[in-house]
């Protein structure tokens, strides 16, 4: 008999199939292939093919927009939002709108066209997290922005249009609904219990252990109790922290190590799947709080989502998270 | 400059591209093709290949589970939920779960394997809506269920696995999150204003006219102000009605006529796209109310959804609804 489970943070119920649970081999797996260079705007030497960089590591004082960088951040050439102008909020009868002010940037994670976060060394992954942090801190000084969203589309099936490994940043004058909901519900929980809901989840997951995938001194990764998608995976700092960009410096190192470890496990178990991840952190101006706990949500793209999910926010997950966690936990991954 | 627009019912903000608006021809259109019969479990003569029917129209007293029907409803052979058993709600530490009790049925809309709602005559589409109603009324007598969800996946890209045109019904012991949210927010709006939010939207849409696609005496169809997807389309009764299954009999005829008309327009403008629709109606036990207004949400599948939307509930829509509505409004569709 399948199970209905409730996501404690958002209140969403999902159906977890237990009868005919999908193992990794049951999914039509399309491995992400890196086909080759062609004319890649993200490769060293192609710096002129992107808008001028806003951040680069590793060049050690060399000329901007030339080769020699290890991580490079540039504005998106086809931004979803425009950076210039004054934010203009308006009503339109009973409706609300504003002009599309925002920033849209690309974080090129490595100069190596064949690279991926799973294949890079730990230090290089850590640099990517530092780049996220630096860009968030810079953009937060712009008073028009309410949220800085970091996400990654890996592989064509996950929405990537350029194969050279990269993440994206969108600075928004509003807070995305899902984040607003998580923050508000966490706040309500804290109001009732004087405890962070994520800290509570983390404690229970550690105690039961059945959904834990991997951990190190500072961070833990597990399958959430009521995931919408097979092999959905979360990564959290173990000690309460409300804002990604305000973490203790050592935490970027630990987070990078665990993130890389989990992505390597996914590569083994799911044969280099396309995936997305999103960093959920506190909105701008609400950074220091006791109720929200930043985390990374990873979603490999294994199933074709039947569109009705869009109309209902209701999901059928063919793989129990305990099964997914076991496969990932037992994956034969070398430490380096 | 793009625009940020807020969906008044859910509070979700979306980015509407206005600079490089996508016209219908800009989408990679994959027309839904009906390839042929093979062994189709939904064709007349194949009645023994499905579980025994729970409803059939048109056979006029003939033997159940034989040919001669015009609409036929059967339990799903591979149901997402099980119909047998007592609902057992449990806690699991801080989490909540229940066993997967529910019903999962298939509404075969026509005996014609080559048929589709857009190509069928009005009366046949009306019969499909009556079948939805009859099944909802029957299942509502089961006290375990809180919501009866009607939806349709048309075409492989929309999640259909059998090509013979059909809809689905899932009876649930919980209310799907999106519906709960809409009902609660509508209730709050009514509490503040003593008006139905959908009736207010409807009035504004009729007055401005820019997003209206088509209407008849009882129903109207328009592009919502802040749609997540290009060519997303809603269909509502003009007079307040909170539950689809409690509509005046004449309304099924009008709704069917307009639903068919809108699907025909989509077929012309978007070249027979894959699509989903979902009926949003009041939860079981809350049917008679002043705040919620049943409606159908239709979503043609034109864009590949980059997975990060799942992590944010944040959307970039490349086609302003005013453009989408104009294309559909001006589509050359014959009345019959």
Interface residues (C-beta under 8 A of the other chain):
Chain A: X1 X2 X3 X4 X5 X6 X8 X10 X11 X12 X13 X15 X16 X17 X80 X81 X82 X85 X92 X93 X94 X95 X96 X97 X98 X99 X100 X149 X151 X152 X153 X158 X159 X168 X172 X173 X174 X176 X177 X178 X179 X180 X181 X200 X201 X204 X208 X225 X226 X228 X229 X274 X275 X276 X277 X278 X280 X297 X299 X301 X304 X305 X306 X307 X308 X310 X311 X312 X313 X314 X316
Chain B: X1 X2 X3 X4 X5 X6 X8 X10 X11 X12 X13 X15 X16 X17 X80 X81 X82 X85 X92 X93 X94 X95 X96 X97 X98 X99 X100 X149 X151 X152 X153 X158 X159 X172 X173 X174 X176 X177 X178 X179 X180 X181 X200 X201 X204 X208 X225 X226 X228 X229 X274 X275 X276 X277 X278 X280 X297 X299 X301 X304 X305 X306 X307 X308 X310 X311 X312 X313 X314 X316
